[in-house]
Amino acid sequence: MKTILEKLLGRQRVLVKENERAVALYKGEIQAILMPGEHWLANRRGNLE
């Protein structure tokens, strides 16, 4: 469940597990390669997948 602060800031928490990596894309361009751990990504329009 989202907290009020997450909703106001337009951010979403993403958990990357130990043996995984994630690629953050914005408009088709690589923004970051996320290593294992907790990350907060911008999600103002609610379309983060």
Phi, psi and omega per residue, in radians:
M1 nan 2.342 -3.125
K2 -1.290 2.475 3.042
T3 -1.502 2.877 3.138
I4 -1.082 -0.688 -3.129
L5 -1.110 -0.743 3.096
E6 -1.049 -0.736 -3.135
K7 -1.129 -0.766 -3.121
L8 -1.173 -0.714 -3.109
L9 -1.411 -0.261 -3.140
G10 1.194 0.744 -3.137
R11 -2.142 2.706 3.099
Q12 -2.340 2.409 3.137
R13 -1.438 2.337 3.111
V14 -2.151 2.226 3.094
L15 -1.843 2.158 3.086
V16 -1.873 2.144 -3.076
K17 -1.296 2.956 -2.990
E18 -0.970 -0.764 -3.076
N19 -1.705 0.361 -3.104
E20 -2.095 2.808 2.959
R21 -2.342 2.691 3.128
A22 -2.320 2.589 3.109
V23 -1.952 2.200 3.099
A24 -1.690 2.081 -3.140
L25 -1.947 2.541 3.028
Y26 -2.408 2.034 -3.089
K27 0.946 0.690 3.085
G28 1.425 -0.006 3.134
E29 -1.892 2.473 3.138
I30 -1.231 2.146 3.081
Q31 -1.641 -0.676 -3.098
A32 -2.876 2.704 2.941
I33 -1.887 2.029 -3.034
L34 -1.580 2.230 3.105
M35 -1.526 3.004 3.135
P36 -0.980 2.464 3.122
G37 2.376 -2.908 -3.116
E38 -1.783 2.305 -3.127
H39 -2.314 2.565 3.073
W40 -1.963 2.102 -3.117
L41 -2.021 2.560 3.099
A42 -1.122 2.372 -3.124
N43 -2.576 0.941 -3.043
R44 -1.167 -0.573 -3.094
R45 -1.703 0.008 3.099
G46 1.269 0.453 -3.092
N47 -2.035 0.426 3.102
L48 -1.326 2.269 -3.122
E49 -2.077 nan nan
